């Protein structure tokens, strides 16, 4: 089974072409459009996924009939996958930093 992520499956926050223009991104200039801006928006997206999963978990525990267990489990898995991806990116960044620091000048 081959799974490919296309630009349409990425959250809108991560896709710069569809991200809403805010005053901070227009004033900040290149700082918000670069790597740091993409990283911040990705972290915010993962945070929103985790908050949504926690909210749905609480609703299921309170036995809210409007929230299904299946929806909650899918939200939890999305949050877990997002967190694992964020963790891998962080580990790669730390490894790149240590490689650069260990280079001979």
C-alpha positions in Angstrom: 0.0 0.0 0.0 1.4 3.3 -1.0 0.4 6.5 0.8 1.2 9.9 -0.7 0.4 13.2 0.8 -0.7 15.7 -1.8 -0.8 19.5 -1.1 -4.6 19.2 -0.7 -4.2 16.8 2.3 -2.0 19.2 4.2 -3.7 21.6 6.7 -4.4 25.0 5.3 -2.2 26.5 8.0 0.8 24.7 6.6 0.2 25.5 3.0 1.5 29.0 2.5 -0.4 29.7 -0.7 -3.8 29.2 1.1 -2.9 30.7 4.4 -4.9 33.8 5.3 -2.9 37.0 5.3 -2.6 38.5 8.7 -1.3 41.8 9.8 1.7 40.2 11.5 2.7 38.3 8.3 2.5 41.4 6.2 4.5 43.5 8.7 7.0 40.8 9.6 8.0 40.3 6.0 10.5 37.5 5.3 10.6 36.3 8.9 7.0 35.0 8.8 7.3 33.6 5.3 10.4 31.6 5.9 11.2 28.4 7.7 10.3 29.8 11.1 6.9 30.9 10.0 6.2 27.4 8.5 7.4 25.8 11.7 5.3 28.0 13.9 2.1 27.4 11.8 2.8 23.6 11.9 3.2 23.6 15.6 0.0 25.6 16.0 -1.7 23.0 13.8 -0.5 20.2 15.9 -1.6 22.0 19.1 -5.1 22.5 17.7 -5.3 18.8 16.8 -4.2 17.9 20.3 -6.7 20.3 21.9 -9.5 19.0 19.7 -8.7 15.4 20.6 -8.7 16.2 24.3 -12.0 18.0 24.0 -13.6 15.1 22.2 -12.2 12.6 24.8 -13.8 14.7 27.6 -17.1 14.7 25.7 -17.1 11.0 25.3 -16.3 10.5 29.0 -19.2 12.8 29.8 -21.3 10.5 27.6 -22.3 13.2 25.1 -24.6 11.5 22.5 -23.5 14.0 19.8 -19.9 12.8 19.9 -19.1 9.3 18.6 -16.3 7.1 19.8 -15.1 6.6 16.2 -14.7 10.4 15.7 -12.8 10.7 18.9 -10.4 7.8 18.1 -9.7 9.3 14.6 -9.0 12.7 16.3 -6.6 11.1 18.8 -4.8 9.3 16.0 -4.4 12.5 14.0 -3.0 14.3 17.0 -0.6 11.4 17.7 0.6 11.3 14.1 1.1 15.1 14.1 3.0 15.0 17.3 5.3 12.2 16.1 6.0 14.1 12.9 6.8 17.2 14.9 9.1 15.1 17.1 11.0 13.7 14.1 11.4 17.2 12.7 12.8 18.4 16.0 15.2 15.5 16.2 16.4 16.1 12.6 17.0 19.8 13.4 18.9 19.0 16.6 21.1 16.5 14.6 21.8 19.1 11.9 22.7 21.6 14.6 25.1 19.2 16.3 26.6 18.3 12.9 27.3 21.9 12.1 28.7 22.6 15.5 31.1 19.6 15.2 32.5 20.7 11.8 36.1 21.7 11.7 36.7 25.4 10.8 
